[in-house]
């Protein structure tokens, strides 16, 4: 009987010793891990960007389909600057095209466009003011984006979303945008004649280029 109690006491002491060792290991481990757990976790963010258009490297093309043929022409960019926050998708700024520079290779047709359709004496600017951007923006790769904002034509604002293919190369960038402007439904004068009828939309292609910070 005495021998049995002695062995039980030894087992109990061994268990208490093992428990005290485990507790000590746990306390030591927690002391090492706790500071790391209490530190705020860092999240990856993409810095805001300021994109400036270079008018000399930016091209604005337009095309209008008619019953006789497709009419092609150009406009010149006056200025452009956009502030974009990739983390939130917010955007601001403006892109301004000089409506008075519109030409198609025919002086008579261009004069009618300037005077009767665009009324550039009253509305010399065509502008786009972005307010948000969606898409897989990459800091050092090609990106496919959807830029939402207000398109100002003939003195009136029209909400629209423009698709943009964006490519960044260091501090330089290029972009391509193709979209349609429903100028007749937006209230501009119909330039159709008895022999020539025009489609209600004009196709726009904006090939942008510039620098960013």
Secondary structure as GFF3:
##gff-version 3
##sequence-region A 1 213
A	DSSP	alpha_helix	2	38	.	.	.	ID=ss1
A	DSSP	beta_strand	49	53	.	.	.	ID=ss2
A	DSSP	beta_strand	59	66	.	.	.	ID=ss3
A	DSSP	beta_strand	70	85	.	.	.	ID=ss4
A	DSSP	beta_strand	90	103	.	.	.	ID=ss5
A	DSSP	alpha_helix	107	112	.	.	.	ID=ss6
A	DSSP	pi_helix	113	117	.	.	.	ID=ss7
A	DSSP	beta_strand	125	135	.	.	.	ID=ss8
A	DSSP	beta_strand	143	153	.	.	.	ID=ss9
A	DSSP	beta_strand	156	169	.	.	.	ID=ss10
A	DSSP	beta_strand	172	181	.	.	.	ID=ss11
A	DSSP	beta_strand	198	212	.	.	.	ID=ss12
###
